[in-house]
Amino acid sequence: MPAPFGVYLHVPFCAARCDYCAFATWTNRDHLMDRYAAACVAEIAGARSDQALPPATSVFVGGGTPSRLPGGLLKEVLDHVPRAPGAEVTAECNPEGATEELFGWWRAAGVTRVSFGVQSMVPHVLAGLGRRQDPRSVGRAVSLAGSAGFACSVDLIFGGAGESDGDWRTTLEAVLALEPRPAHVSAYALTVEPGTPLAADPCRHPDEDTQARRYRTAERVLRGAGYRWYEVSNWAVPGQECRHNQLYWRQGDYRGFGCAAHSHHRGRRWWNIRAPERYIAAVTAGRSPVAGEEVLDDARRAFERLVLALRTAQGVPAHAVPDDPDLRGLVSRRSGRAVLTVRGRLLADAVARRLRLTTILPA
């Protein structure tokens, strides 16, 4: 088996921006799609000619809204990405954008997995998030994806304005009733990002205690349905975990293409120009689209690796977590590992601040 290596492709186009979104997305740049795809192909070709692009064991197409890009254009880009046999290839999709034609192109492009941005199955909760979507589109979209042979994942957000405990349970139960049932569920606590419409409206800001209660409900409902958590915000049927996301949490190497895409190689991280017009101009002119970089020293890289591992079901070496009364009940210790409990997952950042690198830094 080749060494794990990931490729991320950023698609910045959206029909509308949700009120909580701070990603590099644009709602008025569809006229750039052809030129953008050509620029991505050129950037990938450059990486291949520099022998800096080994076969990918996983590919993730995110955004933005990848399903907004015509299927033929996405295929054109993905056809230039070298892939290892059996590579996992995921593309994000808004449920209302799912069509047989689109999924036909995606199958031809080698996509194996579709991640649906559902967020909620309750109309007034979606409205509170500024999300323009009919929950009835989800069932049809998942059915189409299943018929096309894709594995399906569903992304959810909890803690939005107007959402009750009953609304959150309704969303979870509706997801579990989908046919075919998604093999993977991501559930994220709503976060307030600076500069978003949500940030400007304190009345819609989430309550931490409420979010903690919703998280516990997600763990209870999903575990009861046969899913297992493998990262703080992610549950899967055993064997259906997202390999690409696991690569990130294991601090693996990956290469990002497109505007705002990030890359990592052995402790060096770099990122591309954010605006699609400037990205296209740079690549078309033969210039590097890289906007900045950082290089981690050995100690910082090792600590970051611990922080990422702490969020997973594999946890960290037990000696990395102090045997401190303040941490009791937040981690469980077994077989030489320290793994977050459900309560610990809610306080993962606080636990991470107490981690120690006994093998690299002084205790």
SULLINMO-V514760 format. One record per backbone hydrogen bond with DSSP energy under -0.5 kcal/mol. NH is the residue of the N-H (numbers start at 1). CO is the residue of the C=O. If there is no record, write none. Layout:
nh:NH co:CO
nh:NH co:CO
This chain:
nh:6 co:253
nh:7 co:58
nh:8 co:255
nh:9 co:60
nh:10 co:257
nh:11 co:9
nh:11 co:62
nh:12 co:10
nh:14 co:26
nh:18 co:16
nh:19 co:129
nh:20 co:129
nh:21 co:18
nh:25 co:23
nh:26 co:12
nh:32 co:29
nh:33 co:30
nh:36 co:32
nh:37 co:33
nh:38 co:34
nh:39 co:35
nh:40 co:36
nh:41 co:37
nh:42 co:38
nh:43 co:39
nh:44 co:40
nh:45 co:41
nh:46 co:42
nh:47 co:43
nh:48 co:44
nh:49 co:45
nh:50 co:46
nh:51 co:48
nh:52 co:47
nh:56 co:82
nh:57 co:5
nh:58 co:5
nh:59 co:88
nh:60 co:7
nh:61 co:90
nh:62 co:9
nh:62 co:60
nh:64 co:11
nh:65 co:13
nh:68 co:65
nh:69 co:65
nh:69 co:66
nh:73 co:70
nh:74 co:70
nh:75 co:71
nh:76 co:72
nh:77 co:73
nh:78 co:74
nh:79 co:75
nh:80 co:77
nh:81 co:78
nh:82 co:80
nh:84 co:56
nh:87 co:84
nh:88 co:57
nh:90 co:59
nh:91 co:113
nh:92 co:61
nh:93 co:115
nh:97 co:94
nh:98 co:95
nh:103 co:99
nh:104 co:100
nh:105 co:101
nh:106 co:102
nh:107 co:103
nh:108 co:104
nh:109 co:105
nh:110 co:107
nh:111 co:106
nh:112 co:89
nh:113 co:89
nh:114 co:151
nh:115 co:91
nh:116 co:114
nh:116 co:153
nh:117 co:93
nh:118 co:116
nh:118 co:155
nh:119 co:155
nh:120 co:118
nh:125 co:122
nh:126 co:122
nh:127 co:123
nh:128 co:124
nh:129 co:125
nh:129 co:126
nh:130 co:127
nh:131 co:126
nh:132 co:130
nh:133 co:131
nh:135 co:133
nh:137 co:134
nh:138 co:135
nh:139 co:135
nh:140 co:136
nh:141 co:137
nh:142 co:138
nh:143 co:139
nh:144 co:140
nh:145 co:141
nh:146 co:142
nh:147 co:143
nh:148 co:144
nh:149 co:146
nh:150 co:145
nh:151 co:112
nh:153 co:114
nh:154 co:184
nh:155 co:116
nh:156 co:186
nh:157 co:119
nh:158 co:188
nh:163 co:160
nh:168 co:164
nh:169 co:165
nh:170 co:166
nh:171 co:167
nh:172 co:168
nh:173 co:169
nh:174 co:170
nh:175 co:171
nh:176 co:172
nh:177 co:173
nh:178 co:175
nh:182 co:175
nh:183 co:152
nh:184 co:152
nh:185 co:235
nh:186 co:154
nh:187 co:233
nh:188 co:156
nh:190 co:158
nh:193 co:191
nh:196 co:193
nh:198 co:19
nh:200 co:196
nh:201 co:198
nh:204 co:201
nh:205 co:202
nh:211 co:207
nh:212 co:208
nh:213 co:209
nh:214 co:210
nh:215 co:211
nh:216 co:212
nh:217 co:213
nh:218 co:214
nh:219 co:215
nh:220 co:216
nh:221 co:217
nh:222 co:218
nh:223 co:219
nh:224 co:220
nh:225 co:221
nh:226 co:223
nh:227 co:222
nh:228 co:236
nh:230 co:231
nh:230 co:234
nh:231 co:234
nh:232 co:311
nh:234 co:231
nh:235 co:185
nh:236 co:228
nh:237 co:183
nh:238 co:226
nh:240 co:237
nh:243 co:241
nh:246 co:242
nh:247 co:243
nh:248 co:244
nh:249 co:245
nh:250 co:246
nh:251 co:248
nh:252 co:247
nh:254 co:264
nh:255 co:6
nh:257 co:8
nh:260 co:273
nh:261 co:258
nh:263 co:270
nh:264 co:254
nh:265 co:268
nh:268 co:265
nh:269 co:267
nh:269 co:294
nh:270 co:263
nh:271 co:292
nh:272 co:261
nh:273 co:289
nh:279 co:275
nh:280 co:276
nh:281 co:277
nh:282 co:278
nh:283 co:279
nh:284 co:280
nh:285 co:281
nh:286 co:283
nh:287 co:282
nh:291 co:271
nh:292 co:271
nh:294 co:269
nh:296 co:267
nh:301 co:297
nh:302 co:298
nh:303 co:299
nh:304 co:300
nh:305 co:301
nh:306 co:302
nh:307 co:303
nh:308 co:304
nh:309 co:305
nh:310 co:306
nh:311 co:307
nh:311 co:308
nh:312 co:309
nh:313 co:230
nh:315 co:309
nh:315 co:312
nh:316 co:338
nh:318 co:336
nh:320 co:317
nh:321 co:318
nh:322 co:320
nh:322 co:354
nh:324 co:322
nh:327 co:324
nh:328 co:324
nh:328 co:325
nh:329 co:331
nh:330 co:327
nh:331 co:327
nh:332 co:339
nh:334 co:332
nh:334 co:337
nh:337 co:334
nh:338 co:316
nh:339 co:332
nh:339 co:337
nh:341 co:330
nh:345 co:341
nh:346 co:342
nh:347 co:343
nh:347 co:344
nh:348 co:345
nh:351 co:347
nh:352 co:348
nh:353 co:349
nh:354 co:351
nh:355 co:352
nh:356 co:320
nh:358 co:356
nh:360 co:357
nh:361 co:357
